[in-house]
Amino acid sequence: MKPFVTRIALGASLLVLPALAYAGVAAANPSLHEYKTSSGAQRHCPNDTVVWLNTDTNVYHAKSDRYYHKTKNGAFVCEKEAIKAGARPSATSQ
């Protein structure tokens, strides 16, 4: 009976760990402010570029990028904050 309990606990741990690994930049860095609209982000950082951050991959997209505001999970953020939080630009945003 004891090995069965161990397997359940191990299984639960395995289910939780991947969720923590993909928590995204904002979860790892609470100083990154995420916004639902680009205007909200622009008010927060008027002297910075607003980008779309794919929160699943931690890749950000510039307005000229075809994935800007198109990924399933994401938010508008200030580019400098995204970089400071460890996000990287998409290959086409540079």
JOVENWO-V850765 format. One record per pair of residues at least 6 apart in sequence whose C-alpha atoms are under 8 Angstrom apart, sorted by the first residue. I is the first residue (numbers start at 1). GAP is how many residues later the second one is. D is the distance in Angstrom with one decimal. If there is no record, write none. Layout:
# JOVENWO-V850765
I,GAP,D
I,GAP,D
This chain:
# JOVENWO-V850765
22,34,6.5
22,35,7.9
23,33,7.5
24,31,5.3
24,32,5.9
24,33,7.2
24,34,6.2
25,7,7.7
25,30,6.7
25,33,6.0
25,57,7.9
25,60,6.2
25,61,6.9
25,62,6.8
26,6,5.6
26,7,7.5
26,8,7.6
26,29,7.7
26,59,7.6
28,57,7.9
29,56,6.0
31,50,7.8
32,45,7.5
32,49,5.8
32,50,6.7
32,53,6.7
33,8,7.9
33,44,6.3
33,45,7.8
33,48,7.9
34,7,7.3
34,41,5.5
34,42,5.8
34,43,5.3
35,6,5.6
35,40,5.6
35,41,5.0
35,42,6.4
36,39,5.8
36,40,6.2
37,38,7.8
37,39,6.3
38,12,6.6
38,13,8.0
38,38,5.6
38,39,7.8
41,9,6.4
41,35,6.1
41,36,5.7
41,37,6.4
42,6,7.6
42,7,7.7
42,8,6.2
42,36,7.5
44,34,8.0
45,33,6.3
48,30,6.2
48,31,6.7
48,32,7.0
49,29,5.9
49,30,5.6
49,31,7.9
50,12,7.5
50,13,7.9
50,26,6.5
50,27,5.7
50,28,4.7
50,29,5.8
51,9,6.2
51,10,5.6
51,11,5.0
51,12,6.5
51,17,7.4
51,25,5.7
51,26,5.6
51,27,6.2
51,28,5.8
52,8,5.4
52,9,5.1
52,10,6.6
52,11,7.6
52,16,5.5
52,17,5.8
52,22,6.7
52,23,5.7
52,24,4.6
52,25,6.3
53,6,5.9
53,7,4.2
53,8,6.3
53,21,5.2
53,22,5.4
53,23,6.1
53,24,6.5
53,29,7.7
53,34,8.0
54,6,5.9
54,7,7.8
54,17,6.3
54,18,7.9
54,19,5.9
54,20,4.3
54,21,6.9
55,18,5.8
55,19,4.8
55,20,7.2
56,17,6.4
56,18,7.4
58,28,7.6
58,29,4.9
58,30,6.6
59,28,5.5
59,29,5.0
59,30,5.5
59,31,5.7
60,22,7.7
60,27,6.7
60,28,6.1
60,29,4.9
60,30,5.9
60,33,7.9
61,6,6.4
61,7,5.3
61,28,6.3
61,29,5.8
61,31,7.9
61,32,5.6
62,6,6.2
62,31,5.2
64,29,7.1
65,27,6.2
65,28,5.7
69,6,7.7
69,7,7.9
82,6,7.7
